């Protein structure tokens, strides 16, 4: 019997505020998580593991987990959710697998996450193979990296989005103006509007709002940070404005999203920034 996994159900890089927590959550699928920055604790059923920066965490169906993140600095991680459809008969039961292990640069996990992010959902079969490699490597490492071809948007759109990501990374509450995006794209505001509409399906103003929402989505879904603070940190006029924009984008309120994830369901997908991050991981 061979290993067979489904394409990834969710894939994201998330930065959580200092001292945040997440859970308890009842797992209904599989998740591999790589801690890029920050330390923490991973609680799985009745056991606790320290998870320092660089740790990999395996979350499996049927367990209840809980995370306590770094109290001195933000925690940054990348995670992927997926289903396993078939296991090799020779493998041990998954609840016997080690839930935590270290990552090493160039191993199957660091390569696998970068490859999945680079695919950007364009090749489900390649994503399935990558996750299979990562899962097999949890018991027996052995895969190496290869190059990932990027998806290219028109250069002005690429430049504007890169500037937007960097600006929100530096200060997610700052005001972003059309002129700023046009200057970053090295085009006129009118031309940038036409490019955004043709290639992203949004106006620049809509793209900025979606970029802000996409940054808040993992914090809403995977932490206990109050919604008022998330709205303020995200650059929204207030909790009501944030909740209306969140519902319009994702079809549910922030509270409904958090509760859904804590009940073991996947949260909504990002609406704009589905591309690999410009900051190296």
C-alpha positions as CSV (number, residue, x, y, z in Angstrom):
1,X,0.0,0.0,0.0
2,X,1.4,3.4,-1.0
3,X,1.2,6.8,0.6
4,X,-1.5,9.0,-0.9
5,X,-2.2,12.6,0.2
6,X,-4.7,15.2,-1.1
7,X,-3.6,18.6,-2.3
8,X,-3.1,21.2,0.5
9,X,-6.2,22.6,2.0
10,X,-4.5,25.7,3.6
11,X,-1.0,27.1,3.3
12,X,0.1,30.4,4.8
13,X,2.9,32.4,6.5
14,X,1.7,34.0,9.7
15,X,3.1,36.5,12.2
16,X,1.4,36.4,15.7
17,X,1.7,39.1,18.3
18,X,3.9,38.8,21.4
19,X,2.4,36.6,24.0
20,X,-0.5,35.3,21.9
21,X,-2.0,31.8,22.3
22,X,-4.1,29.5,20.0
23,X,-6.6,26.9,20.9
24,X,-7.7,24.5,22.3
25,X,-8.4,23.1,18.8
26,X,-9.7,19.6,17.9
27,X,-7.8,18.4,14.8
28,X,-9.8,17.0,12.0
29,X,-7.0,16.9,9.4
30,X,-3.2,17.0,9.3
31,X,-0.9,20.0,9.7
32,X,2.8,20.5,9.5
33,X,4.0,23.8,11.0
34,X,7.5,25.3,10.9
35,X,8.4,28.0,13.5
36,X,10.5,30.6,11.7
37,X,10.9,33.1,14.5
38,X,10.1,33.0,18.2
39,X,9.8,30.2,20.8
40,X,6.8,28.6,22.3
41,X,5.0,25.6,23.8
42,X,3.0,22.9,22.0
43,X,0.3,21.2,24.0
44,X,-1.1,18.0,22.5
45,X,-3.8,16.2,24.5
46,X,-2.1,15.7,27.9
47,X,1.5,16.3,26.8
48,X,3.6,19.5,26.4
49,X,6.7,20.1,24.2
50,X,8.9,23.1,24.1
51,X,9.1,24.4,20.5
52,X,12.1,26.8,20.1
53,X,12.7,28.7,16.9
54,X,13.3,26.3,14.0
55,X,11.0,23.6,15.3
56,X,8.7,21.6,13.2
57,X,5.4,20.5,14.6
58,X,3.1,17.7,13.4
59,X,-0.5,17.9,14.3
60,X,-2.6,14.8,13.5
61,X,-6.4,14.0,13.4
62,X,-8.2,13.2,16.6
63,X,-6.0,15.2,19.0
64,X,-6.7,18.4,20.8
65,X,-3.8,20.9,20.7
66,X,-3.0,24.3,22.2
67,X,-0.2,26.7,21.5
68,X,1.5,29.3,23.8
69,X,3.7,31.6,21.8
70,X,6.8,33.7,22.7
71,X,6.2,36.3,25.4
72,X,9.1,38.5,24.4
73,X,8.7,38.9,20.6
74,X,6.3,38.1,17.8
75,X,6.2,34.5,16.5
76,X,6.4,33.9,12.8
77,X,5.6,30.5,11.2
78,X,4.4,28.7,8.1
79,X,1.9,25.9,8.1
80,X,0.1,23.6,5.7
81,X,-3.1,21.6,6.2
82,X,-3.9,18.5,4.2
83,X,-5.7,15.1,4.3
84,X,-4.0,11.7,4.1
85,X,-6.0,9.3,1.9
86,X,-3.9,6.2,2.2
87,X,-0.9,5.0,4.4
88,X,1.8,2.4,3.7
89,X,0.9,-0.6,5.8
90,X,4.4,-0.8,7.2
91,X,4.2,2.6,8.8
92,X,3.5,3.0,12.6
93,X,0.2,4.5,13.7
94,X,0.4,8.2,13.3
95,X,-0.3,8.9,17.0
96,X,3.0,7.1,17.7
97,X,5.0,9.6,15.5
98,X,7.2,12.2,17.2
99,X,5.1,15.4,17.2
100,X,8.1,17.8,17.3
101,X,11.5,17.7,15.4
102,X,14.1,20.3,14.4
103,X,14.3,21.7,10.9
104,X,17.7,21.9,9.1
105,X,18.4,24.2,6.2
106,X,18.0,22.3,2.9
107,X,16.1,19.3,4.4
108,X,12.9,18.0,3.0
109,X,10.8,20.4,5.2
110,X,12.6,23.7,4.5
111,X,12.6,22.8,0.8
112,X,9.0,21.5,0.9
113,X,7.6,24.6,2.4
114,X,9.4,26.9,0.0
115,X,8.3,24.7,-2.9
116,X,4.7,24.8,-1.8
117,X,4.8,28.6,-1.4
118,X,6.4,29.0,-4.7
119,X,3.7,26.8,-6.4
120,X,1.0,29.2,-5.3
121,X,-1.7,26.6,-5.9
122,X,-0.8,26.3,-9.6
123,X,0.0,22.6,-9.6
124,X,-2.0,20.4,-7.2
125,X,-0.2,17.3,-8.3
126,X,3.2,18.8,-7.5
127,X,1.9,20.0,-4.2
128,X,0.7,16.4,-3.4
129,X,4.1,15.0,-4.2
130,X,5.8,17.7,-2.0
131,X,3.6,17.0,1.0
132,X,4.1,13.2,0.5
133,X,7.8,13.8,0.6
134,X,7.6,15.9,3.8
135,X,5.4,13.3,5.5
136,X,7.6,10.5,4.6
137,X,10.6,12.5,5.7
138,X,9.1,12.8,9.1
139,X,10.0,9.2,9.6
140,X,12.9,9.0,7.1
141,X,14.5,12.1,5.7
142,X,16.0,12.2,2.3
143,X,14.7,14.8,-0.3
144,X,16.7,17.7,-1.6
145,X,15.8,21.1,-2.9
146,X,15.2,22.2,-6.5
147,X,14.3,25.5,-8.1
148,X,10.8,26.8,-8.2
149,X,9.7,28.9,-11.2
150,X,7.9,32.1,-10.1
151,X,4.5,33.3,-11.4
152,X,5.1,36.7,-13.0
153,X,2.6,39.5,-13.0
154,X,3.3,42.7,-15.1
155,X,6.3,44.5,-13.5
156,X,4.3,47.5,-12.3
157,X,1.9,45.2,-10.4
158,X,4.8,43.2,-9.0
159,X,6.6,46.3,-7.8
160,X,3.4,47.8,-6.3
161,X,2.5,44.6,-4.5
162,X,6.1,44.2,-3.2
163,X,6.0,47.7,-1.9
164,X,2.6,47.2,-0.3
165,X,3.8,44.0,1.5
166,X,6.9,45.7,2.8
167,X,4.9,48.8,3.9
168,X,2.4,46.7,5.8
169,X,5.2,44.6,7.3
170,X,6.8,47.7,8.6
171,X,3.6,49.3,9.9
172,X,0.4,47.5,9.2
173,X,-1.8,50.5,10.4
174,X,-0.3,53.1,8.1
175,X,-2.2,54.9,5.4
176,X,-1.6,53.6,1.9
177,X,-2.4,56.0,-1.0
178,X,-2.9,55.4,-4.7
179,X,0.0,57.7,-5.4
180,X,2.3,55.6,-3.2
181,X,1.4,52.4,-5.1
182,X,1.8,54.1,-8.5
183,X,5.2,55.5,-7.5
184,X,6.3,52.1,-6.4
185,X,5.1,50.6,-9.7
186,X,6.8,53.4,-11.7
187,X,3.5,54.2,-13.6
188,X,0.7,56.7,-13.5
189,X,-2.2,56.1,-11.1
190,X,-4.6,55.6,-13.9
191,X,-2.5,53.0,-15.6
192,X,-1.9,51.2,-12.3
193,X,-5.7,51.1,-11.8
194,X,-6.2,49.5,-15.2
195,X,-3.4,46.9,-14.6
196,X,-4.8,46.0,-11.1
197,X,-8.3,45.5,-12.6
198,X,-7.1,43.4,-15.5
199,X,-4.7,41.2,-13.5
200,X,-6.0,41.1,-10.0
201,X,-9.7,41.9,-10.5
202,X,-9.5,44.7,-7.9
203,X,-8.9,48.4,-7.7
204,X,-5.8,49.5,-5.9
205,X,-7.9,50.6,-2.9
206,X,-9.7,47.3,-2.8
207,X,-6.3,45.5,-3.0
208,X,-5.0,47.5,0.0
209,X,-8.1,46.5,2.0
210,X,-7.7,42.9,1.1
211,X,-4.0,43.0,1.9
212,X,-4.8,44.3,5.3
213,X,-7.5,41.6,5.8
214,X,-5.2,38.9,4.6
215,X,-2.6,39.9,7.2
216,X,-5.2,39.8,10.0
217,X,-6.8,36.5,8.9
218,X,-4.2,34.2,10.6
219,X,-4.3,36.3,13.7
220,X,-8.1,36.1,13.8
221,X,-8.1,32.4,13.2
222,X,-5.1,31.2,15.1
223,X,-4.8,33.4,18.2
224,X,-6.8,34.8,21.1
225,X,-5.8,38.4,20.4
226,X,-8.9,40.7,20.9
227,X,-10.6,41.8,17.7
228,X,-10.4,45.4,18.8
229,X,-6.6,45.2,18.9
230,X,-6.5,43.3,15.5
231,X,-8.6,46.0,13.9
232,X,-6.4,48.8,15.3
233,X,-3.1,47.1,14.4
234,X,-4.5,46.3,10.9
235,X,-5.3,49.9,10.0
236,X,-9.1,49.8,10.2
237,X,-11.2,52.6,11.5
238,X,-12.6,50.5,14.3
239,X,-14.0,47.0,15.2
240,X,-17.3,47.6,13.4
241,X,-15.5,48.7,10.2
242,X,-13.1,45.7,10.5
243,X,-16.0,43.2,11.1
244,X,-17.9,44.5,8.1
245,X,-14.9,44.3,5.8
246,X,-14.0,40.9,7.1
247,X,-17.5,39.5,6.5
248,X,-17.6,41.0,3.0
249,X,-14.3,39.4,2.1
250,X,-14.6,36.0,3.7
251,X,-18.4,35.4,4.2
252,X,-18.2,35.2,8.0
253,X,-17.5,37.5,11.0
254,X,-14.1,37.4,12.8
255,X,-15.8,35.7,15.7
256,X,-17.4,33.1,13.5
257,X,-14.0,32.5,11.8
258,X,-12.2,32.0,15.1
259,X,-14.8,29.6,16.5
260,X,-14.9,27.6,13.3
261,X,-11.1,27.0,13.4
262,X,-11.2,26.1,17.1
263,X,-13.9,23.5,16.2
264,X,-11.4,21.9,13.8
265,X,-12.5,23.5,10.5
266,X,-10.2,25.4,8.2
267,X,-10.6,29.1,8.0
268,X,-11.2,31.0,4.8
269,X,-8.5,31.4,2.2
270,X,-6.6,34.7,1.6
271,X,-8.2,36.9,-1.0
272,X,-5.2,38.8,-2.4
273,X,-1.8,37.9,-1.2
274,X,-1.6,34.2,-2.1
275,X,1.9,34.6,-3.5
276,X,5.2,33.6,-1.8
277,X,6.4,36.2,0.7
278,X,9.0,38.7,-0.5
279,X,10.8,38.3,2.9
280,X,12.9,35.1,2.8
281,X,11.9,32.4,5.1
